[in-house]
Amino acid sequence: MSEALERVIAAQQKEIDWLKERETSHNKQVERVYKQLDDAFATINSTVNLRPKDWFKDKESHKAFYAHAHDLRMFLLDNSWCLSCESFNCECTEDD
């Protein structure tokens, strides 16, 4: 092969290697962010499932808590969180 062709191939290979490194880096970042989101949604889910009957001094604060819990559940559902599986990766069947 000519030297010019070898230089072109080497330059293209260098760019391919760089793109592979970027892809690997981005995949690791996506996995990290997904894990963080999964942990955050699991925490929100466990919070809305609390039954704090004795925490409130009056009916208004009790109603406010459950209103906020409902809003959080809707947030979870709107963001593809399964309340049954308690995960983004729903393993429920439609028959359940």
PLY file of the C-alpha trace (Angstrom):
ply
format ascii 1.0
element vertex 96
property float x
property float y
property float z
element edge 95
property int vertex1
property int vertex2
end_header
0.00 0.00 0.00
1.10 3.52 -0.55
2.15 5.72 2.34
-0.75 8.11 1.72
-3.27 5.28 1.96
-1.64 3.98 5.14
-1.82 7.47 6.69
-5.52 7.73 5.81
-6.22 4.29 7.28
-4.25 5.14 10.43
-6.14 8.43 10.84
-9.47 6.67 10.40
-8.49 3.95 12.86
-7.47 6.61 15.38
-10.88 8.26 15.01
-12.66 4.89 15.35
-10.71 4.14 18.54
-11.57 7.60 19.93
-15.27 7.08 19.15
-15.22 3.66 20.84
-13.69 5.23 23.96
-16.38 7.92 23.98
-19.11 5.32 23.59
-17.72 3.30 26.50
-17.48 6.44 28.63
-21.03 7.51 27.79
-22.38 4.03 28.51
-20.75 4.06 31.95
-22.24 7.50 32.62
-25.71 6.36 31.54
-25.46 3.31 33.81
-24.41 5.52 36.74
-27.24 7.99 36.18
-29.76 5.18 35.77
-28.62 3.65 39.08
-28.95 7.03 40.80
-32.45 7.52 39.39
-33.44 3.99 40.32
-32.28 4.58 43.90
-34.06 7.95 44.08
-37.33 6.54 42.76
-37.11 3.60 45.16
-36.71 6.06 48.05
-39.70 8.11 46.86
-41.71 4.93 46.47
-40.95 3.75 49.99
-41.79 7.22 51.33
-45.23 7.32 49.72
-46.01 3.87 51.10
-45.50 4.95 54.71
-48.55 4.98 56.93
-47.76 7.73 59.45
-51.08 7.75 61.33
-49.56 9.05 64.55
-47.41 11.75 62.97
-50.10 14.37 62.54
-51.63 16.78 65.01
-54.76 17.43 62.97
-56.80 16.21 60.02
-55.49 18.94 57.71
-51.86 17.84 58.02
-52.97 14.23 57.62
-54.84 15.09 54.40
-51.92 17.18 53.17
-49.51 14.27 53.60
-51.70 11.92 51.62
-52.25 14.55 48.93
-48.47 14.90 48.57
-48.09 11.11 48.59
-50.62 10.90 45.77
-48.73 13.56 43.79
-45.50 11.62 44.28
-47.16 8.38 43.10
-48.37 10.18 39.99
-44.83 11.49 39.43
-43.47 7.96 39.71
-46.05 6.60 37.27
-45.52 9.47 34.81
-41.82 8.61 34.77
-42.33 4.89 34.00
-41.87 3.60 37.54
-43.89 0.47 38.30
-45.51 0.74 41.72
-45.99 -3.02 41.88
-42.44 -4.05 40.94
-40.95 -0.95 42.58
-38.63 -0.61 39.61
-38.23 0.96 36.17
-37.92 -2.57 34.80
-41.48 -3.76 35.17
-41.78 -7.51 35.44
-45.55 -7.49 35.95
-47.79 -9.16 33.44
-50.89 -7.50 32.09
-52.96 -10.25 33.74
-51.99 -9.14 37.27
0 1
1 2
2 3
3 4
4 5
5 6
6 7
7 8
8 9
9 10
10 11
11 12
12 13
13 14
14 15
15 16
16 17
17 18
18 19
19 20
20 21
21 22
22 23
23 24
24 25
25 26
26 27
27 28
28 29
29 30
30 31
31 32
32 33
33 34
34 35
35 36
36 37
37 38
38 39
39 40
40 41
41 42
42 43
43 44
44 45
45 46
46 47
47 48
48 49
49 50
50 51
51 52
52 53
53 54
54 55
55 56
56 57
57 58
58 59
59 60
60 61
61 62
62 63
63 64
64 65
65 66
66 67
67 68
68 69
69 70
70 71
71 72
72 73
73 74
74 75
75 76
76 77
77 78
78 79
79 80
80 81
81 82
82 83
83 84
84 85
85 86
86 87
87 88
88 89
89 90
90 91
91 92
92 93
93 94
94 95
